[in-house]
Amino acid sequence: MRNEKLLLSNMADKWPSNWVCRQAIEQFTGGIINPRSLANWDCKGKGPKGRVRIGKKVAYPVKEVIRWLEKKAVALD
């Protein structure tokens, strides 16, 4: 499982900001997570921590998104 976490953390190296807007989560994850799904997880208190709202936009710290994805990821052999 350690190698999978390394691969997920590499996602942050390619992202141009320390923040990910909810509407850009699909681009950030390569299509794995849909913005509406993320909004639903947030409503249930199961989304990434540290989110902020600026106007109508919601954004997440990249490091928290990576941690959240690592917790949700399951290696399939």
Sequence and secondary structure as in RCSB ss.txt:
>XXXX:A:sequence
MRNEKLLLSNMADKWPSNWVCRQAIEQFTGGIINPRSLANWDCKGKGPKGRVRIGKKVAYPVKEVIRWLEKKAVA
LD
>XXXX:A:secstr
 HHHHHHHHHHHHH SSSEEEGGGHHHHTTTSS HHHHHHHHHTT S SS EEETTEEEEEHHHHHHHHHHH   
  
